[in-house]
Amino acid sequence: MAWKGRLNHMRTAVGMVLAVAILASAGCSSSIYGWQVRTHSMEPLPSFSQSVLAQEPVALFGGLAQPGLLGGEIGLEVLLSQILKKVAPHIKVIEPNQTLTTINRVGLSADYTRMRNDALQSNMLDRDLLNKLSAAVGARYVFQPRLTAFTQTMTDRWKFPALDFRVSQTRSGIMRLSLQLWDAETGDLIWFSIAEATMQSESLSQDPVYFEDMARVSLGSVIADFLNGKTASTYTPLNKILDQLIQVPVPEEKRTEGKPLTGSEQ
């Protein structure tokens, strides 16, 4: 039918016009997302100096999460390691895979599991278990990340019900996480920070707001507090160093060139 052809043509024309408008507006920002992170951090113990982390190794224990979020926490410690290398290369980090390998090799996996299970209830790392595990790993200090909330939503924008046509969606997410720094010898909680992040993306594709990107800016923000001695901050894409922690998507055609996949240059 001719009228169906005209309707399809109208949908295509509307889509092209609005797509151009969206892409033009997106070009006004250097960030691929709109995001904001608010942090609340405690001051480090008076007896602690950041400079010691350049000499004394710090281990990164695996992320924790409540039952409803289990699985999402996997890899938080790896992201934290990558972030520390970029924003705080002076900190002497023991890689997460090395930490887990050593714990398992010396037969302390049951102790590690018990300490983690207890920490889910108490928000503390048991001093005796912490001391035993850190001694085996060779670390004086331990960073412990924890995921406390994560949600994703999608909202239609620029939708034309009469044409059964949707141009774009706003993808958004909310994340809350915390990071603790422990003295493994004394059992002291040296420093603690929590972060709440929001992230939005106006998308023409089916790409979501990625968990990894939210985790990167959230962890980067609490580390920024730690390095700068701040107790409450708000971070946005105006902070270029943090914004560059987000991984820019690699076009699909570039993934078939037979080259090893690597992270984008930051």
N, C-alpha and C positions, 0 to 999 in steps of 0.2 A: 504494500500500500504506500501511496505517495506521502501520506501524512506521517507514517512511521519513519520514512526516510528523512523527512524534515525534522522530526523529533530527535532522531539519532544525531543528525547534523547539529542541531541546537545544543544537545548535550556535549558533543565534542568541542564546539566553539566556546561554550561557557567554561568547560574544563580547562581549555588552553589559556583563556584569558585569566582565570583565577590562579592557575598554576604559575603563570608568569608573575602575577602580583605577589604570590607567596614567596617565590624565589627571590624576587627583587627586595622584598622586605627582609628576608633572611640574610641577604648580603650586607645589611647594615651592621651586623654583629660578627665579630671574629670567632665567637664560640658556636659550636654545633648545638648547644643546649642553652636554655635559660636555667640557671641554678642559683641556689642560695644555701649556705650552711651557717647555722648558729651553733656556737660552742659554749660550754661552761666547763672550766678547768680549775683544779685546785693548784695552789702554789706548791712547788716541790718542797720536800722537807728541807729545813735550813741547813742540815748537815750535808746535803747533796749538791754536787757541782756537775753541770753538764760535761765539763771537760774530761771527766773520768771515763766517759763512754768512748773516748778516742783511744783509751788504753785498755779498759776492761771490757771483755766481750759481752754482748747482750744477745740472748736467745729470743726467738719469736715463737711462742707456743701457738698451737692451732686454735682457730677461732672457736668461740662458744656460742651457743644459741639455745633458746627455749624449745620445747618439743614442737610447737607449732611452726617453727622456723628452721627446723633441722634440715640440713642439706645446703641451705643458703650461706651458712658460715664457712663452708669449705673453700679454702683458697684465700681467705682474708689475710692470713699471715704472709702469703706469697706476694699479694698486692702491697702489703706494708713494707716488705723487704725492698720491692722495686721503688717505692716512694722514698724510702730512707736513702737509697743510693742516689736519687736525683736531688733531693732537697737537703739532705744531711749526710753527705758522703764521708764526713769525719767520724761518724758513729761506726764502731766496730761490730758488725752484725754477723752472727752465726746463722747461716742459711737454714730455713725451715726443714728442708729435706735432710740436711746433715743432722739437725737436732733429733728428728724422728728416727733416723737410721741408728744413731748412737744409742738412744733410749731403748730401742728394740734389741740392738745387738748385745747390750749388757744385761738384758733380761728385766727391764724395769717398765715394760709396757703396761702391766697390771697396775703398778703404782701411778703411772701417768693417767690411766683411765679413771682410777679412783679419785685422784686429785681434781680432775676435770668434772666428774660427777658431783663432787662436794662443792665445787665452785659454782655450779649452776644453782645450788640452793643458798649458799652463803655469800656469794660474790667475793670470796677470799680464796687465796691459794694457801693450802695447809703448809705451815712453816717446815715441818720435818720432811714432808714429801718434796716440797719445793727445793729444799737444801740438797736432798739426795739426788734429785733429777738434774739440777743445775751443776752439781759437782761432776756428775757423769759426762755432761755435755761440755763442761769447761767454761761455763758462763757465770759471771757474778750477778748479772741483772737479767730480767725477763720482761718482755712486753707481752701482755695478754689482751688481744682484741675480743670483743663480744658484740654480736648482732642482737639488737633488742626489738627491732620492728622493720618491716619492709612491705609496702603496698604499691600496686600499679593500677592506674585507671586510664581509660580512653574516653574522650569526649568528641563527638562529631562537630565539625565547624564547616561553615559554608556549604550547608546541605540544602538541596532543592527537592523537597518531597514530591512535588508535582512531576518532576522529571526522573524521580528515583535515582538521583545523582548526588554523590558525596565527593567533594573535592579533597578535603583533608580532615585529619583528626589531630587533636591535641593529646599527646601521650604525656603522662605525668607520673611521678613516683615520689614516695616519701620514705626516708630511711632514718633510723636511729641506731647508733652504735656507740660503744665506749672503748676506751683503751686505758689499760693500767700499766704502770711500770713498778716492778717489785725488786727489792734487794733480796736476792736468794740466800744470802748468808744470814741475815738478821730476821728475815720475814717481814720487813717494813714495807708498807705501801708508800712508795716514794712520790708518786704522782698519779693523777687520775683525771680523765676528761671524757665528756659525753658530747656527741654531735647530733644535731637533727638537720637533715638535708631535704630540700625539695628540688625537683628537676623537671623541666618541661621541654617538649619538642613538638614543633608544628611540622607534621609529616605528610608527604604525599604518598609515601610507601607504607609497607607494613612493619617497618622497623620499630621496635619498642624503645622505651627508655631503659637502657641496659643497667642491670644490677652492678656490673663491674665499674661502670663510669661513676655511678653514685658512690660506690665504696671508695673509689680513688679520691674523689674530691672531699669526701667525709674524713677519711684517714689523713689526707694531706692537710686538712684544716686543723685537726687536733694536733698534728705534729708541728704545724706553724705556731699554734699556741705554746706548745712545749718549748720550741726553740726561742721564741720571743718573750717568754715569761708572761703571757697574757692569761687572764682568768675568764674573760667573756669577750667573744668576737663574733662578727658577721662577715662572711666571705662570699664573694660573687665572682663572675667572670672577669671583672675588672682586675682581679689578682691573676695576672697572666701566668705566673709560675704554677698556680693550682689549676688553672684552666687547661694548661698544656698537659696535665696528668691524664686528661680524657683521651681515650684511644680513638683516633680518627678512623672510620671504617675504610677497609681496603676494597676497591671495586672488584667485582667478581672476576672480570676478565684478567686482572693482574694476578689472580691466584692460580692461574693455569699455565704460568710461564715456566714452571719447573724449578723455580727458585724457592729456597726455604722461606717460610713465613716468618717475618720479624715484626716487632712493634714499629709503629710510625716514628719518624724522627721527631723529637720534642723540641 
